[in-house]
Amino acid sequence: MRGRKGGSSAGDGTADIEEMTPLTPVTVRTFLPWPSILIADVVALCQGKVPLPWLGGAGLVAFLGLYFLTVTWGLDEERLHTRQPMLPLAGLAAVTYGLGVGYGGDWLLCFPLLSLAAGVVLRRRRRQLALVLGLLGTSVGMLSNLHDTPQDSVTIAWGTGLSGLVAASVLNLVETVATLRATREQLAHAAVERERLRFSRDLHDLLGHTMSVIVVKAEAVRRLAPRNLDAALGQAADIEAVGRQALTEIREAVTGYREGSLTTELERSRSLLDASGIAVDIRQSGPPLPPQTAALLGWVVREGVTNVVRHSGAERCVIEVRGLTDRVHLEITDDGRGVGSEPEADAPGGTGLKGLAERLAAAGGSLTSGPDGRRGFRLVAELPVDDEEEGRAA
């Protein structure tokens, strides 16, 4: 996988996965070459150097058939969770012990292959695998002494235990790597979805507020044009300025570097409410806020005031920002019909107040909204203030 300098987006993570070297799966073909260690037994059978060669040949054919069946079922993920692979493994063990007891010598090399098959089937059952490998190593050592080949007993016993252990370890390693890659891909896709959600929220908040300002000021132009051309031209200039600012904000939102300013949003809200004919009272107290906290509260002011203009029909709106020692409190109230942002809150993708509530919750804060008495609507946001970040902001 090629490295990248600097920050990367969620899309980059998906691209990295596609660039990784494909993982070669372990199949039955991987275990095809190993029975070649029995070539000496095949030669002995063909030359008639063993007693009852027909019986030895039948045993060898049965061993190879059970070996491949055991490995095939052991690599089948669905069968592995059942007891089915244990049946051919038991049959393979019976044939192996029969050939080992009856012939000895090179026929004891069936034990490492039996151990290999046991490693495939029992790779996720560590205790059972350890017990089986110990039993097979001990058995082949005893059979080697029984057939007067003690010099080979340690070698065959060691090879028997090691083959099963290596098979189980390699398969577990391959499966772990595959799982990690799948998890990494899921995380990358989740990051992409989070980035899309962030962008959709920013775009909704940006365009919703901007369109509201443009509509309100366009209505003001229409009302003022017949009787006060200069005032109408001033409102038209504001529309142009708002449009240019919106383009800048959208570009910043796309790049992911936009940080809102609470002070700027309060001034924009004052202008929007004034143009809408809604009296506004803005109160702000407390120490300077950290940039991250101010940015989040700026989004709340933007969304809350947009909803007041769109839905409330209010005559007066009060915006209060009260900074405390460890928390900051923002409250927006109006005397309208008691309607908040229900249309946006139910919109797909977590837009409106629902999306803001999720943002604030992620920062350790809260957002509540509801009717304010018989008339009006109240929106309350609270956020914790990080002392270190506040010190840097100051």
VOTI-27614 format. One record per residue (C-alpha): chain; x, y, z; residue number from 1. Coordinates in steps of 0.5 Angstrom, whole numbers. Layout:
% residues N
MITOR  cadena      x      y      z  num
MITOR       A      X      Y      Z  NUM
...
% end
This chain:
% residues 394
MITOR  cadena      x      y      z  num
MITOR       A      0      0      0    1
MITOR       A      3      7     -2    2
MITOR       A      3     12      3    3
MITOR       A      1     19      3    4
MITOR       A      3     25      6    5
MITOR       A     -1     30     10    6
MITOR       A     -9     29     11    7
MITOR       A    -13     25      8    8
MITOR       A    -21     24      7    9
MITOR       A    -25     18      8   10
MITOR       A    -25     17      0   11
MITOR       A    -17     16      1   12
MITOR       A    -18     11      5   13
MITOR       A    -23      7      1   14
MITOR       A    -18      8     -5   15
MITOR       A    -12      5      0   16
MITOR       A    -16     -1      0   17
MITOR       A    -17     -2     -7   18
MITOR       A     -9     -1     -8   19
MITOR       A     -7     -7     -3   20
MITOR       A     -4    -13     -5   21
MITOR       A    -10    -18     -6   22
MITOR       A    -10    -23      0   23
MITOR       A     -9    -30     -3   24
MITOR       A    -14    -35      0   25
MITOR       A    -12    -42      2   26
MITOR       A    -16    -47     -2   27
MITOR       A    -15    -55     -2   28
MITOR       A    -10    -54     -8   29
MITOR       A     -5    -51     -2   30
MITOR       A     -5    -58      1   31
MITOR       A     -5    -62     -6   32
MITOR       A      3    -63     -6   33
MITOR       A      4    -65      2   34
MITOR       A      2    -73      0   35
MITOR       A      8    -73     -4   36
MITOR       A     12    -75      2   37
MITOR       A      8    -82      1   38
MITOR       A     12    -83     -6   39
MITOR       A     16    -89     -3   40
MITOR       A     10    -93      0   41
MITOR       A      7    -92     -7   42
MITOR       A     14    -95    -10   43
MITOR       A     14   -100     -5   44
MITOR       A      7   -103     -7   45
MITOR       A      9   -103    -14   46
MITOR       A     15   -107    -13   47
MITOR       A     11   -112     -8   48
MITOR       A     16   -110     -3   49
MITOR       A     10   -110      3   50
MITOR       A      6   -116      5   51
MITOR       A     -1   -116      2   52
MITOR       A      0   -110     -3   53
MITOR       A     -7   -110     -5   54
MITOR       A     -9   -109      3   55
MITOR       A     -4   -103      3   56
MITOR       A     -6   -100     -4   57
MITOR       A    -13   -100     -1   58
MITOR       A    -11    -97      5   59
MITOR       A     -7    -92      1   60
MITOR       A    -13    -90     -3   61
MITOR       A    -17    -89      3   62
MITOR       A    -12    -85      6   63
MITOR       A    -12    -80      1   64
MITOR       A    -19    -80     -1   65
MITOR       A    -21    -78      7   66
MITOR       A    -15    -73      7   67
MITOR       A    -17    -69      2   68
MITOR       A    -25    -70      4   69
MITOR       A    -22    -68     11   70
MITOR       A    -19    -61      9   71
MITOR       A    -24    -59      4   72
MITOR       A    -29    -60      9   73
MITOR       A    -25    -56     14   74
MITOR       A    -24    -50     10   75
MITOR       A    -31    -50      9   76
MITOR       A    -34    -44     13   77
MITOR       A    -41    -47     14   78
MITOR       A    -39    -54     15   79
MITOR       A    -33    -52     20   80
MITOR       A    -38    -50     25   81
MITOR       A    -41    -57     25   82
MITOR       A    -39    -64     27   83
MITOR       A    -39    -66     20   84
MITOR       A    -31    -65     19   85
MITOR       A    -30    -69     25   86
MITOR       A    -33    -75     21   87
MITOR       A    -27    -76     16   88
MITOR       A    -22    -74     21   89
MITOR       A    -24    -80     25   90
MITOR       A    -24    -84     19   91
MITOR       A    -17    -81     17   92
MITOR       A    -14    -83     24   93
MITOR       A    -17    -90     24   94
MITOR       A    -14    -91     17   95
MITOR       A     -7    -88     19   96
MITOR       A     -6    -92     25   97
MITOR       A     -8    -98     21   98
MITOR       A     -3    -97     16   99
MITOR       A      2    -95     22  100
MITOR       A      1   -101     26  101
MITOR       A      1   -106     20  102
MITOR       A      7   -103     16  103
MITOR       A     11    -98     20  104
MITOR       A     17    -95     16  105
MITOR       A     15    -90     11  106
MITOR       A      8    -91     12  107
MITOR       A      9    -87     19  108
MITOR       A      9    -81     15  109
MITOR       A      2    -81     14  110
MITOR       A      2    -79     21  111
MITOR       A      4    -72     19  112
MITOR       A     -1    -71     14  113
MITOR       A     -6    -73     19  114
MITOR       A     -3    -68     24  115
MITOR       A     -4    -63     18  116
MITOR       A    -11    -65     17  117
MITOR       A    -13    -64     24  118
MITOR       A    -10    -57     24  119
MITOR       A    -14    -55     19  120
MITOR       A    -21    -58     22  121
MITOR       A    -19    -56     30  122
MITOR       A    -15    -49     28  123
MITOR       A    -21    -46     32  124
MITOR       A    -21    -51     38  125
MITOR       A    -14    -50     41  126
MITOR       A    -15    -55     47  127
MITOR       A    -17    -60     43  128
MITOR       A    -12    -59     38  129
MITOR       A     -6    -59     43  130
MITOR       A     -9    -66     46  131
MITOR       A    -10    -69     39  132
MITOR       A     -3    -67     37  133
MITOR       A      1    -69     43  134
MITOR       A     -3    -76     42  135
MITOR       A     -1    -76     35  136
MITOR       A      6    -75     37  137
MITOR       A      7    -80     42  138
MITOR       A      3    -85     38  139
MITOR       A      8    -85     32  140
MITOR       A     14    -85     37  141
MITOR       A     11    -91     40  142
MITOR       A     10    -94     33  143
MITOR       A     17    -92     31  144
MITOR       A     20    -96     37  145
MITOR       A     15   -102     36  146
MITOR       A     18   -103     28  147
MITOR       A     25   -102     31  148
MITOR       A     26    -95     28  149
MITOR       A     28    -91     34  150
MITOR       A     33    -87     30  151
MITOR       A     27    -84     27  152
MITOR       A     22    -83     32  153
MITOR       A     24    -77     35  154
MITOR       A     24    -74     28  155
MITOR       A     17    -76     26  156
MITOR       A     14    -75     32  157
MITOR       A     17    -68     32  158
MITOR       A     15    -67     25  159
MITOR       A      8    -70     26  160
MITOR       A      6    -64     32  161
MITOR       A     10    -59     28  162
MITOR       A      6    -60     22  163
MITOR       A     -1    -59     25  164
MITOR       A      1    -53     29  165
MITOR       A      4    -50     23  166
MITOR       A     -3    -51     19  167
MITOR       A     -7    -48     24  168
MITOR       A     -3    -42     26  169
MITOR       A     -2    -40     18  170
MITOR       A    -10    -41     17  171
MITOR       A    -11    -37     23  172
MITOR       A     -7    -32     21  173
MITOR       A    -10    -31     14  174
MITOR       A    -17    -31     17  175
MITOR       A    -15    -26     22  176
MITOR       A    -11    -21     16  177
MITOR       A    -18    -22     12  178
MITOR       A    -22    -20     18  179
MITOR       A    -18    -14     19  180
MITOR       A    -18    -12     12  181
MITOR       A    -26    -13     12  182
MITOR       A    -26     -9     18  183
MITOR       A    -22     -3     15  184
MITOR       A    -26     -3      9  185
MITOR       A    -32     -2     13  186
MITOR       A    -29      3     17  187
MITOR       A    -27      7     11  188
MITOR       A    -34      7      8  189
MITOR       A    -37      9     15  190
MITOR       A    -32     15     15  191
MITOR       A    -34     16      8  192
MITOR       A    -42     16     10  193
MITOR       A    -40     21     16  194
MITOR       A    -36     26     11  195
MITOR       A    -43     26      7  196
MITOR       A    -47     27     13  197
MITOR       A    -43     33     15  198
MITOR       A    -43     36      8  199
MITOR       A    -50     35      8  200
MITOR       A    -51     38     14  201
MITOR       A    -47     44     13  202
MITOR       A    -50     45      6  203
MITOR       A    -57     45      9  204
MITOR       A    -55     50     14  205
MITOR       A    -51     54      9  206
MITOR       A    -57     55      4  207
MITOR       A    -63     55      8  208
MITOR       A    -60     61     12  209
MITOR       A    -58     64      6  210
MITOR       A    -64     63      2  211
MITOR       A    -68     66      7  212
MITOR       A    -64     72      7  213
MITOR       A    -65     73      0  214
MITOR       A    -72     72      0  215
MITOR       A    -73     77      6  216
MITOR       A    -69     82      2  217
MITOR       A    -72     81     -5  218
MITOR       A    -79     82     -1  219
MITOR       A    -76     88      2  220
MITOR       A    -74     91     -5  221
MITOR       A    -80     89     -8  222
MITOR       A    -84     93     -3  223
MITOR       A    -79     99     -3  224
MITOR       A    -78    100    -10  225
MITOR       A    -84    104    -12  226
MITOR       A    -83    109     -6  227
MITOR       A    -76    109     -4  228
MITOR       A    -71    107    -10  229
MITOR       A    -65    108     -6  230
MITOR       A    -67    104      0  231
MITOR       A    -69     98     -5  232
MITOR       A    -62     99     -9  233
MITOR       A    -59     98     -2  234
MITOR       A    -63     92     -1  235
MITOR       A    -61     89     -7  236
MITOR       A    -53     91     -6  237
MITOR       A    -54     86      1  238
MITOR       A    -57     81     -4  239
MITOR       A    -51     81     -8  240
MITOR       A    -46     81     -2  241
MITOR       A    -50     75      1  242
MITOR       A    -50     71     -5  243
MITOR       A    -42     72     -6  244
MITOR       A    -41     71      2  245
MITOR       A    -45     64      1  246
MITOR       A    -41     62     -5  247
MITOR       A    -35     63     -1  248
MITOR       A    -38     59      5  249
MITOR       A    -40     53      1  250
MITOR       A    -33     53     -2  251
MITOR       A    -30     53      5  252
MITOR       A    -35     47      7  253
MITOR       A    -33     43      1  254
MITOR       A    -26     43      3  255
MITOR       A    -28     42     10  256
MITOR       A    -24     48     13  257
MITOR       A    -30     52     15  258
MITOR       A    -30     55     22  259
MITOR       A    -36     59     24  260
MITOR       A    -36     66     28  261
MITOR       A    -41     67     33  262
MITOR       A    -40     74     33  263
MITOR       A    -41     74     25  264
MITOR       A    -47     70     26  265
MITOR       A    -50     74     31  266
MITOR       A    -49     80     26  267
MITOR       A    -52     77     21  268
MITOR       A    -58     75     25  269
MITOR       A    -59     82     27  270
MITOR       A    -59     84     20  271
MITOR       A    -64     78     18  272
MITOR       A    -69     80     23  273
MITOR       A    -69     87     22  274
MITOR       A    -70     86     14  275
MITOR       A    -76     81     16  276
MITOR       A    -79     86     21  277
MITOR       A    -78     83     27  278
MITOR       A    -75     86     33  279
MITOR       A    -69     83     36  280
MITOR       A    -65     84     42  281
MITOR       A    -58     81     43  282
MITOR       A    -55     80     49  283
MITOR       A    -48     77     50  284
MITOR       A    -44     76     57  285
MITOR       A    -38     72     59  286
MITOR       A    -31     71     57  287
MITOR       A    -29     70     50  288
MITOR       A    -31     63     48  289
MITOR       A    -26     58     45  290
MITOR       A    -26     58     37  291
MITOR       A    -29     51     37  292
MITOR       A    -35     52     42  293
MITOR       A    -36     59     38  294
MITOR       A    -37     55     32  295
MITOR       A    -42     50     34  296
MITOR       A    -46     56     37  297
MITOR       A    -46     60     31  298
MITOR       A    -49     54     27  299
MITOR       A    -55     54     33  300
MITOR       A    -56     62     32  301
MITOR       A    -56     61     24  302
MITOR       A    -61     55     24  303
MITOR       A    -65     58     30  304
MITOR       A    -66     65     27  305
MITOR       A    -67     62     20  306
MITOR       A    -73     58     23  307
MITOR       A    -76     64     27  308
MITOR       A    -76     68     20  309
MITOR       A    -79     62     16  310
MITOR       A    -84     59     21  311
MITOR       A    -86     63     27  312
MITOR       A    -89     69     25  313
MITOR       A    -86     73     31  314
MITOR       A    -86     80     32  315
MITOR       A    -80     80     37  316
MITOR       A    -74     75     38  317
MITOR       A    -69     75     44  318
MITOR       A    -62     72     43  319
MITOR       A    -58     71     49  320
MITOR       A    -51     68     50  321
MITOR       A    -49     67     57  322
MITOR       A    -42     65     59  323
MITOR       A    -40     61     65  324
MITOR       A    -34     58     68  325
MITOR       A    -35     51     65  326
MITOR       A    -41     52     61  327
MITOR       A    -44     57     56  328
MITOR       A    -51     58     55  329
MITOR       A    -55     60     49  330
MITOR       A    -62     61     49  331
MITOR       A    -67     64     43  332
MITOR       A    -74     66     44  333
MITOR       A    -79     69     40  334
MITOR       A    -87     71     41  335
MITOR       A    -89     67     35  336
MITOR       A    -94     61     34  337
MITOR       A    -90     57     38  338
MITOR       A    -87     53     31  339
MITOR       A    -80     51     31  340
MITOR       A    -76     47     26  341
MITOR       A    -81     41     25  342
MITOR       A    -80     41     18  343
MITOR       A    -73     41     18  344
MITOR       A    -72     36     24  345
MITOR       A    -76     31     21  346
MITOR       A    -72     31     14  347
MITOR       A    -68     25     12  348
MITOR       A    -60     26     14  349
MITOR       A    -61     29     20  350
MITOR       A    -62     36     18  351
MITOR       A    -64     42     22  352
MITOR       A    -65     42     30  353
MITOR       A    -64     34     30  354
MITOR       A    -57     35     26  355
MITOR       A    -55     41     31  356
MITOR       A    -57     36     37  357
MITOR       A    -53     31     34  358
MITOR       A    -47     36     34  359
MITOR       A    -47     38     40  360
MITOR       A    -48     32     44  361
MITOR       A    -42     29     40  362
MITOR       A    -38     35     44  363
MITOR       A    -41     34     50  364
MITOR       A    -47     39     50  365
MITOR       A    -54     39     49  366
MITOR       A    -60     42     45  367
MITOR       A    -67     43     47  368
MITOR       A    -73     46     44  369
MITOR       A    -80     47     45  370
MITOR       A    -86     52     46  371
MITOR       A    -85     58     50  372
MITOR       A    -91     59     54  373
MITOR       A    -98     60     51  374
MITOR       A    -94     63     45  375
MITOR       A    -87     63     42  376
MITOR       A    -82     58     42  377
MITOR       A    -75     57     46  378
MITOR       A    -69     54     43  379
MITOR       A    -63     53     49  380
MITOR       A    -56     50     47  381
MITOR       A    -51     49     52  382
MITOR       A    -44     47     51  383
MITOR       A    -38     45     56  384
MITOR       A    -32     50     56  385
MITOR       A    -25     47     55  386
MITOR       A    -20     51     60  387
MITOR       A    -14     50     56  388
MITOR       A    -18     51     49  389
MITOR       A    -21     58     52  390
MITOR       A    -14     60     55  391
MITOR       A    -11     59     48  392
MITOR       A    -17     63     45  393
MITOR       A    -16     69     50  394
% end
